[in-house]
Amino acid sequence: MDNWITVTHSEKETLGVGRMLASRLAKGDVVALMGELGAGKTVMVKGICAGLGVKKGVRSPSFVLMARYEGRVPIYHIDLYRLNSTQDILGLGFHEFINGSGISLIEWAEKAKGLLPPNRWEVELKYVPGEEKARDIHIQHIVKLRLPGPCGHTIHGRLRSSSERLAPDR
């Protein structure tokens, strides 16, 4: 199950979704978190980190831009909220983190859309109208496969199951 749509009604439920996502993550994965201010990106990161075995407190790195946590693999928590240009993002050493040996969790990832790797997880959190604490959460695993052979064609798709059935981009 690599594409999820769910609604949570509390911070505790959002943390639980983060823990479930953590069980699917592996070394080298990038998780792009998107959503309005206060939508729950940092709460989701806390759940992911808990699921990956992080013991110390996880906080939004808005002022320091990046925090590293030790879990079953190194975790890089990057917050792009205060960055305004591609140059600022690259100056952070962005590619070193997302191409590293850990798991990268990127808040405000929409600011780096053109810099994100083709294979990544995207998490979008939205407010549910009329429900103050409810969040609509969409998680998808985006995979770009390269076919072997002389032509080396590239296929874009979304991983639908562990058997790697692909659905075409729309």
Secondary structure, 3 states (H helix, E strand, C coil): CCEEEEEECCHHHHHHHHHHHHCCCCCCCEEEEEECCCCCHHHHHHHHHHHCCCCCCCCCCCCCCEEEEECCCEEEEEECCCCCCHHHHHHCCHHHHHCCCCEEEEECHHHHHHHCCCCEEEEEEEEECCEEEEEEEEEEEEEEEECCCCCCCEEEEEECCCCCCEECCC
